[in-house]
Amino acid sequence: MADIEKDVEMKDAPPPTPKESKEPKELKEPKEVKDQKDQKEPSGGTASGTATPKPREKPGRKPGVPQGPKKSVPKSKLKEEGLERTDNNLRTHTWPIIPQINQKNYYTEYLKRDEQIMVVRQQQEQAALEARKAAEAKLEASKRERDSDDDSDSSEKETEVLGEKVIVIHPGSQNLRVGLASDALPKSIPNVIARLSERAEFEEYEPAPKRVKDTEAEIGDVEPFFGEEFERAFKSQSQELRQRMRLAKRRILPNSKELVVSFNRRTEFDRINEHNDPDRVEWTEIQDPPQQYFVGDAALRVPDTSKPRYKLFWPIRNGSFNERDYKNKRRLMEDIEQILAFAIDTELGVDKRSLSKGYSAVLVIPDLYERTYVTEWVEMLFKDFGFKQICVMQESLSATYGCGLSTACIVDIGAQKTTIACVEEGMVNADSRINVKYGGWDVTEAFLKLTLLNNFPYKEINLNRRFDYLLGEQLKKLVCTFDDEKVSVKAHTFFVRAPEQETRKYQFKTYDEVMLAPVSLFATTLLDQSDKLDGFRSLFPRGSDLYDGQPNDPMSAAQASLYPTLPPRYIEPVPLATIANGIGNNAPTATGTDSVSTPAIPATPQRPLPIPMAIDGVSTPRSSIAGSPGPETPQAGGASTPLPQASAAPIPVGPSPLELANHRDKLSPSPPLDQAIVTSIMHAAKMDEKKSRDFLSNIMLVGGGALVGGVGSFNMYLEERLKLLGPGGGEAMIVVGVPPRELDPQVVVWKGASVFGRLKGNDAWINQRDYDMLGSRLLTYKCLWQY
C-alpha cells in the first residue's frame, strides 16, 4: 500500500519547471512506437495488476553499479603508464607569429621617414661623428688653453685637417700621379715595374719604331724604310707644310732637305769618358741575391743587359689594362698594387697598414671606360688597401674643377690615349665622349721615323731599350714644335748614355720633321695603329648585363660615329608553301613540273599581294593590283591549280648589340684631333647654336701631350685647324684656353680631383660597409653620372 500511495502522489505532483529540472529533457517518441514498447515489457507490479513504473535513471550511470565520489588517479601511476602530461607551455618554433592585418584600416611607416633611407641615414651618422669629433677637439683645446695661453698650435692643426687624409689617385699609361688632397701638387712616378725574367723587352720584341725591309734593302742597303703608305703620307704632309709657309711668306731654301741628309750622313760621334760627363746616369745596382722587382724610376734605370735579366711591365696601356704583356690577370693586379703601395709609402710617407685608420681615396677614371676596369680598381682599393671610403670621378669633370669652369670642352692628350668630352653645368655629356688610342708616345715614334728617313746618325735607336726610350722622350721635348717660324735647318746635340759604356756625343740637323711629328695628331696616317688592340679581351671579359647577357660597357653616340657602319645581315624569307600549308608541299603541275600553291590569303579588294610575282613571263617581279582570290576547290585528281613561281628577296636584319660590340673590338678608330673635337661638340650641342658657341669658346687642352712644342703654340695651331673646319657656321668664336694660374697641364686633372675630395657634404663617397653589402652595384647609385 505504501508503494501505491507513493506512486499516486508522484502522478498528482505538477511537472518540474525547466529551471528546477536538473535532468536532460527526454525526447518524445511517437505513440505507435511507445505502444509497441509497452507490449514487449513484462507485466508486473502489485496484486491488482497495475504496471509498476521504472525509476528514472541519471545519464552516465550504469544500473546496478554503486556510484560514489569520483576518485583521481595518482600522478605516480600516470608516470608509470607513460600518460603524464609533459606540456610546459613552450612554443614548438622560434618564427615570429605575424598576426593578420586589418585590411579595412591598416597603416605602415615603411620608407615614410628620412631615417629609413640609407643615404640620409649615413649623412646623419657622419654629421653626428663630426660633431662628436669637434666636441672632443674643443675639449682638448680648452685643456690646452688652461695649460698655456697661446693656442696658435691648435688653430693650425684645425686648418690642416681638411683633406690631409684623402689620397687622390690618377693612374695613367705612362705616369702615376698620387698625392694628398691637401697638397698643392701631386707626386708623379713612372707607372712601370721591372721583374726578374729570362729575357729583357728589347730581346723579346722587335725594334721600335718598326723597320720594314724590301728586297733591295735586304741585299745591302741599310737605309730604314717604313712602308709605302708612310712614305706617301710623309710627302703629302711635307707639301702641305711648304704651302703653309709660302702663304705665311716664310723663307724656304730649295735644298734644305739635301743639306740635312748630307750632314747627318757624314757626322760621327765623339766619346766622352764617364768622369768627364757631368750628367752621367746612376744606374740601379743589382745585389746578390737579386731583388724580385723595382718600381718607378729605379725600374727604368735597371741595365738592359743586367745579370739576371729584368723585364719592364707597364700595367696600364692605352688607358686600360695591359693585356698584351701579361699572361694572367692576377699578376697584372699585383703589379698595380705594388706600384701604388710604393708611391703611397715612399712619396707620401703613409704606411699601407695605416690606410684603414680613416683614410679615403679619390680615383680618377677615363670618361669612356670599361666596367671591368672600374670594378677591379675599386675592389683592389677596398680589399687590398683597406680605405675607409672611395669616390670615383671622370677625367673631364676633374679637369673642369681644376680649371674653375662649369661648361667646357676638355681635350686630354695623354701618353697613349686622347679623350674628348663636353662638360655642361658640372655634368659630363654622355653622348660627347670620345676615346682614341694615340697620344704623346705616338708623336715620339713618328718623330724618330722622320729623323731616320733623314739619315739620323744614331740609326740603331730602339725605344724598347730603356736608355733609348729616355732619349726619345728627351728629343721630342727639345726639338718638336707647332710654330712654323722655327721650321728651318738647325743643328742639335744629344748624348747617348748606355750602361757600362762610354757616353757618346752626336750632332744632327733637322728641317720639317720638327713640325710634322706633332702634326701627326691631325694627320693620323703618319701614326702606326697596327698593334693597339694586341691581346685585347684576353684577360678581362667584356662587361655584360646580369639579366639578358647583352654588352653593357658605356658607348657614346660620338664614339659610335667613328666606327664604320656594320652592314646588316640577311635572312631567307619563309617559303610560300610554309605560309600557305604550314609545310613545304609542292604539288606536281599538269606539265609534270613543280609549282608553289597559292598562299591562303583572304580576298581584299584593291590591296596588292604581299609577295612579288612574275606576270606574263616578265622576269622583273611585280606586285598585283587585283584582290587576292579565295581558296579554290582542288581539281579532280588532287592537283592544285598551277601558278607562276614566286620569288622573295632576303630580308635585311640590323646587327645585334653583341655583333656591334664584337665588330668594335676589332677596330681602333684614329680620326684627326680637330675632327674628333668637332664631332664631340656636335653630339653635345644637338643642333643648339648657343651650346655649340659655348663649347667652342671654352676648349681646354690638358694632359702631358699638350706640352709638345709648348703650350701656347699648340693652342694657336689647334685654333687655326678648327677655324678651317668652320664649325658653328664659321661665325662662332673659337678659343683654346690654357690652364689658369700657370698650372701645369699634366696635373690639372689631379688638381680638380683634389678640390672635389675636400668638398663637404659630398654624396658620392662609397664606404666599405655598403660595398661589402651591395658590391659593384653600388656604383650605379653613387657615381655622379649614369654608370
VENGIHU-V447894 format. One record per helix or strand of 3 or more residues. SS is the DSSP state (~ for helix, > for strand). FROM is the first residue (numbers start at 1). TO is the last residue. Records with the same first field share a line. If there is no record, write none. Layout:
SS = FROM-TO  FROM-TO
This chain:
~ = 2-12  31-40  75-81  114-116  118-147  152-160  201-204  215-219  228-247  256-266  274-276  297-300  329-347  352-354  371-383  395-403  430-432  440-453  466-479  484-486  513-519  524-526  557-560  576-581  657-665  673-685  689-696  704-707  711-725  727-730  740-742  745-757  768-782
> = 166-171  175-180  187-190  193-196  270-272  293-295  310-313  360-365  389-394  407-413  418-424  434-436  490-496  503-510  569-571  651-653  699-702
